[in-house]
């Protein structure tokens, strides 16, 4: 995600963006190779922004205001009134990513004391403005378009741990791009006029309306 790694706030927050400087960035979410403890909605990992992992994909996000002109299938009245609900989607204009609407409001961020890791405490209330977040990780095909435009650079490795070919293989065009670092992911999100999600945006989307654990 976009945030530098730092301690959680002990007070309620509004649209937090995390620490403004640091050495590490926050990795959020788990992969198919992880056990249950690493696919919790609250898991936070201290990540080297230069690391290019074979299990790490990424999503982008954007504010509702930034996408007012990018919704061809919603009428003008709905756009002007932000008349969206949970389940509303849009197709992003540059990479055709399906994006999901997350409404404004408060949610409880973090894990209760004694549950999870200590870097997930204390729980606190966070308010977020409405935003859109990518439904899936950015795919190999989407990322290749950014490379062909000269904005993105190729992944470090085109052969993951479990396959003889991947990034350039048409069979995996719609699989997540991997072996890219934070800077490459950030460049892609900027290319499509979005940004890497904040830590709070990622967690709110993952927790859903019922504060789900996974």
C-alpha positions in Angstrom: 0.0 0.0 0.0 1.0 3.6 -0.1 1.9 4.1 3.6 5.2 4.0 5.2 5.4 1.5 8.0 4.7 3.0 11.4 2.8 2.5 14.7 -0.9 2.6 14.7 -2.6 5.7 16.1 -4.1 5.5 19.6 -6.7 8.1 18.6 -9.5 8.2 16.1 -8.5 9.4 12.6 -10.0 10.8 9.4 -8.6 9.8 6.0 -5.2 8.8 7.4 -2.3 8.3 5.1 0.2 6.8 7.6 3.7 7.9 8.4 5.1 10.6 6.1 8.6 9.1 6.0 10.4 5.9 6.9 12.4 3.0 5.5 9.8 0.4 4.9 6.3 0.4 3.3 3.4 -1.6 4.5 2.5 -4.9 2.9 -1.2 -5.8 3.2 -3.1 -9.0 2.6 -2.0 -12.6 2.1 -1.5 -14.9 -0.9 -2.6 -18.4 -1.9 0.7 -19.6 -0.3 -0.1 -18.3 3.2 -1.8 -19.9 6.2 -4.8 -18.4 7.9 -2.8 -16.1 10.2 -1.5 -14.2 7.1 -4.8 -13.8 5.3 -6.5 -11.8 8.0 -8.0 -8.4 7.1 -5.8 -6.7 9.8 -2.4 -8.3 9.0 0.4 -5.7 8.6 3.9 -6.6 7.3 7.0 -4.5 7.2 8.1 -4.5 3.6 11.3 -3.4 1.9 10.0 -1.2 -1.0 12.8 -2.5 -3.2 11.7 -6.1 -2.7 10.4 -7.9 -5.8 8.4 -10.8 -4.5 7.0 -13.8 -6.3 3.8 -13.8 -4.1 3.0 -10.0 -4.1 0.5 -8.4 -6.4 -1.0 -5.0 -6.0 -4.2 -3.0 -6.5 -4.9 0.7 -7.1 -7.5 3.1 -5.7 -9.0 6.5 -6.4 -11.3 9.0 -4.9 -14.9 9.3 -6.2 -14.2 12.8 -7.4 -11.2 11.7 -9.5 -13.5 9.2 -11.4 -16.4 11.5 -12.2 -15.5 11.4 -15.9 -14.6 7.8 -16.0 -18.0 6.1 -15.7 -19.5 5.7 -19.2 -22.5 3.5 -18.0 -23.9 5.8 -15.2 -26.1 8.7 -16.0 -25.0 12.3 -15.4 -27.4 12.8 -12.4 -25.9 9.8 -10.6 -22.4 11.1 -11.2 -23.2 14.6 -9.9 -25.0 13.3 -6.8 -22.5 10.5 -6.1 -25.5 8.2 -6.2 -23.5 5.0 -5.7 -24.0 2.1 -3.3 -22.0 -0.9 -2.1 -21.8 -3.2 -5.2 -21.5 -0.2 -7.6 -18.7 -0.8 -10.1 -17.0 1.2 -12.9 -14.6 0.3 -15.7 -11.4 2.4 -15.5 -10.8 4.1 -18.8 -7.0 3.4 -19.3 -6.6 -0.3 -18.2 -10.3 -1.5 -18.2 -9.9 -2.5 -14.5 -13.2 -3.2 -12.8 -13.3 -1.0 -9.7 -15.5 -1.4 -6.6 -17.2 1.4 -4.7 -16.5 1.7 -1.0 -18.8 4.3 0.7 -17.8 7.0 3.1 -18.0 6.3 6.8 -16.3 5.0 9.9 -14.9 1.5 10.5 -12.9 -0.1 13.3 -9.3 -0.5 12.2 -6.8 -3.0 13.8 -7.1 -6.0 16.0 -8.4 -6.2 19.6 -5.7 -6.4 22.3 -4.4 -10.0 22.7 -5.5 -11.0 19.1 -3.2 -10.9 16.1 0.2 -9.2 16.1 1.2 -6.3 18.4 1.6 -4.0 15.4 -2.1 -4.3 14.8 -3.0 -2.6 18.1 -4.7 -0.5 19.4 -8.0 -0.7 17.6 -9.2 2.7 16.6 -12.1 4.3 14.7 -11.2 5.6 11.2 -13.4 7.7 8.9 -12.8 7.5 5.2 -14.3 9.5 2.3 -15.9 7.3 -0.4 -13.4 5.7 -2.8 -13.0 3.1 -5.5 -10.6 0.2 -5.3 -9.5 -2.3 -7.9 -11.6 -5.5 -7.8 -8.6 -7.7 -8.5 -4.8 -7.3 -8.6 -3.3 -5.6 -11.6 -2.8 -8.4 -14.2 0.1 -9.3 -16.4 -1.7 -8.0 -19.5 -2.6 -4.6 -17.9 1.0 -4.2 -16.7 2.4 -5.1 -20.1 0.5 -2.2 -21.6 2.2 0.2 -19.2 5.6 -1.3 -20.1 4.8 -0.9 -23.9 4.0 2.8 -23.2 7.4 3.3 -21.7 6.2 4.2 -18.2 6.6 0.9 -16.4 9.6 -1.4 -16.3 9.5 -5.2 -16.8 9.2 -7.5 -13.7 12.5 -8.7 -12.3 11.6 -12.3 -13.1 9.2 -13.8 -15.7 9.4 -17.3 -14.2 7.8 -17.8 -10.8 8.4 -20.6 -8.4 5.7 -22.9 -9.7 5.7 -22.3 -13.5 8.2 -22.5 -16.3 6.9 -19.2 -17.8 4.4 -16.6 -16.6 4.7 -12.9 -17.3 4.9 -13.3 -21.1 2.8 -16.4 -21.3 -0.7 -15.7 -22.8 -2.1 -18.4 -20.5 -1.5 -16.2 -17.6 -2.5 -12.8 -19.1 -5.2 -12.3 -16.5 -3.1 -13.5 -13.5 -1.6 -11.0 -11.1 1.7 -9.3 -12.1 4.4 -10.3 -9.6 8.1 -9.6 -9.1 7.6 -5.9 -9.1 8.6 -3.6 -6.2 6.7 -0.7 -4.6 8.1 1.8 -7.0 7.0 -0.1 -10.1 3.5 -0.6 -8.6 3.3 3.1 -7.8 4.4 4.0 -11.3 1.6 1.8 -12.7 -1.1 3.3 -10.5 0.1 6.8 -11.5 0.0 5.8 -15.2 -3.7 4.9 -14.8 -4.5 8.1 -12.9 -5.0 6.2 -9.6 -2.8 5.6 -6.6 -1.8 2.8 -4.4 -4.4 2.5 -1.7 -3.7 3.7 1.8 -3.5 1.2 4.5 -6.9 2.2 5.9 -8.5 2.0 2.4 -7.1 -1.5 2.0 -8.4 -2.7 5.4 -11.8 -1.1 5.1 -12.4 -2.8 1.8 -11.1 -6.2 3.1 -13.2 -6.0 6.3 -16.5 -5.3 4.5 -19.6 -4.0 6.3 -19.4 -6.7 9.0 -15.7 -6.2 10.1 -14.9 -9.7 8.8 -11.7 -11.4 10.0 -10.6 -12.8 6.6 
